[in-house]
Amino acid sequence: MYDIELKRITKTYLGTDEPAVKNLSLNVEKGSIVTLLGPSGCGKSTTLRLLAGFERANAGSIALAGKVVSDENTWIPPEKRGIGMVFQDYALFPHLNVFDNVGFGYKAKDRRARVMEVLELVNLKGYEKRYPYELSGGQQQRVALARALTRRPVVVLLDEPFSNLDADLRVTMRVEVKRIIKEAGATAIFVSHDQKDALAISDKIVVMKEGVVQQIGSPREIYQYPQNRFVAGFVGQSNILKGQISQDGTSVITTALGTVPCNHTHCMCAGEEVCISIRPDSLEMDTKGHIRGRVKEFTYTGEVIDAVIGIEASSGEEQSLLVHIHPDEDIRVGDTISFKILPNFVAVVKSEE
Ligand SMILES: Nc1ncnc2c1ncn2[C@@H]1O[C@H](COP(=O)(O)OP(=O)(O)OP(=O)(O)O)[C@@H](O)[C@H]1O
């Protein structure tokens, strides 16, 4: 059962030529968390606004919990769509305390009990009488989320909810927000331009560029097996190489750096010329490895060493590869290092999206 069904949605704003969203189709299963991920201007906020009913699509249909809310002949206004929203700046009412913010617009008999229930869910019991200015950024976000959940919405929409939080709090709130949404049993759509947020929080990620969906998949699918060059470069780092599938059609690709193993064998034909994406994680230092190169530069980040390795290609030219090296290794610029390639983070990618 899908809680959200978008069918061939197109939206062109008045006075513009190019659609902000082109022919977008997406089904979201009940209780799952989906992130719309992409660079600025890719159409993710427009998609959220179409779902909320703040904008109307030029073509296509939108159904929520099995009921059409927008198509050529149907228009259900935002307040009747059963949607909870969390805005980027939280949009709390400054003159209302936490209890009244969370209970705002909720007039049912169980108001007190329901507000206390959601406050407990977001771990803010005891904060009912505080005003927004008396709360930290993370607490304000919890209030915003609680308010979005009070009316038991079919769908919760969250627009860049982590962008105002500092790095540490962001990591904590990713885990917390996911827990809260799952415990509430809500179906949620996030908008984000941050790949780490998207990978951490989502059941499914929709990668968008210029209004067009590039790939829909689980975080693991998107990271391990990006379908095109854009996804490979936008979600994480990647080395893109040209290669040729081996003539016997096995999962081996011949490149200027030698042969590369690849587990992801979709759309492969023997002898086909392809592009491959090799994540920096799939190159492992190994004295017996057949790829040898010279350290050109590196950055120590604590978790990993980001190194650029210059490798002599079969053409005689030097090719640079981005590699993640264990932070324990004591490498210097100019060192010669050998690598082997692990197939798990190698994918054939389309060059055109
Ligand atoms: N009200 C509007 N009128 C005209 N064009 C608009 C309007 N809102 C957005 N656009 C255009 O539509 C395209 C998609 O914008 P949208 O806000 O959906 O992108 P986004 O991916 O959410 O970007 P950001 O991350 O910067 O918010 C952009 O080219 C933008 O300039």
The ligand as an SDF file (V2000), in Angstrom:
LIG
                    3D

 31 33  0  0  0  0  0  0  0  0999 V2000
    7.8270   30.7230   -7.5130 N   0  0  0  0  0  0  0  0  0  0  0  0
    8.6720   30.4740   -8.5100 C   0  0  0  0  0  0  0  0  0  0  0  0
    8.5810   31.1160   -9.6900 N   0  0  0  0  0  0  0  0  0  0  0  0
    9.3940   30.8700  -10.7170 C   0  0  0  0  0  0  0  0  0  0  0  0
   10.3760   29.9440  -10.6790 N   0  0  0  0  0  0  0  0  0  0  0  0
   10.5390   29.2550   -9.5360 C   0  0  0  0  0  0  0  0  0  0  0  0
    9.7120   29.4800   -8.3910 C   0  0  0  0  0  0  0  0  0  0  0  0
   10.1120   28.6510   -7.4000 N   0  0  0  0  0  0  0  0  0  0  0  0
   11.1550   27.9410   -7.9020 C   0  0  0  0  0  0  0  0  0  0  0  0
   11.4250   28.2960   -9.1740 N   0  0  0  0  0  0  0  0  0  0  0  0
   12.4490   27.7190  -10.0680 C   0  0  0  0  0  0  0  0  0  0  0  0
   12.2020   26.3340  -10.1920 O   0  0  0  0  0  0  0  0  0  0  0  0
   13.4170   25.5890  -10.1730 C   0  0  0  0  0  0  0  0  0  0  0  0
   13.3800   24.5800   -9.0440 C   0  0  0  0  0  0  0  0  0  0  0  0
   13.3410   25.2810   -7.8050 O   0  0  0  0  0  0  0  0  0  0  0  0
   13.1840   24.5460   -6.3970 P   0  0  0  0  0  0  0  0  0  0  0  0
   13.0340   25.5930   -5.3520 O   0  0  0  0  0  0  0  0  0  0  0  0
   12.1520   23.5080   -6.4760 O   0  0  0  0  0  0  0  0  0  0  0  0
   14.6190   23.8310   -6.2690 O   0  0  0  0  0  0  0  0  0  0  0  0
   15.3310   23.2300   -5.0100 P   0  0  0  0  0  0  0  0  0  0  0  0
   16.0040   22.0090   -5.5030 O   0  0  0  0  0  0  0  0  0  0  0  0
   14.4160   23.0650   -3.8810 O   0  0  0  0  0  0  0  0  0  0  0  0
   16.4180   24.3470   -4.6820 O   0  0  0  0  0  0  0  0  0  0  0  0
   16.9380   24.8800   -3.2320 P   0  0  0  0  0  0  0  0  0  0  0  0
   17.7220   23.7590   -2.6440 O   0  0  0  0  0  0  0  0  0  0  0  0
   17.8100   26.0350   -3.6390 O   0  0  0  0  0  0  0  0  0  0  0  0
   15.7450   25.2650   -2.4460 O   0  0  0  0  0  0  0  0  0  0  0  0
   14.5440   26.6040  -10.0530 C   0  0  0  0  0  0  0  0  0  0  0  0
   15.0430   26.8470  -11.3370 O   0  0  0  0  0  0  0  0  0  0  0  0
   13.8420   27.8380   -9.4940 C   0  0  0  0  0  0  0  0  0  0  0  0
   14.4860   29.0100   -9.9170 O   0  0  0  0  0  0  0  0  0  0  0  0
  1  2  1  0
  2  3  1  0
  2  7  2  0
  3  4  2  0
  4  5  1  0
  5  6  2  0
  6  7  1  0
  6 10  1  0
  7  8  1  0
  8  9  2  0
  9 10  1  0
 10 11  1  0
 11 12  1  0
 11 30  1  0
 12 13  1  0
 13 14  1  0
 13 28  1  0
 14 15  1  0
 15 16  1  0
 16 17  2  0
 16 18  1  0
 16 19  1  0
 19 20  1  0
 20 21  2  0
 20 22  1  0
 20 23  1  0
 23 24  1  0
 24 25  2  0
 24 26  1  0
 24 27  1  0
 28 29  1  0
 28 30  1  0
 30 31  1  0
M  END
$$$$
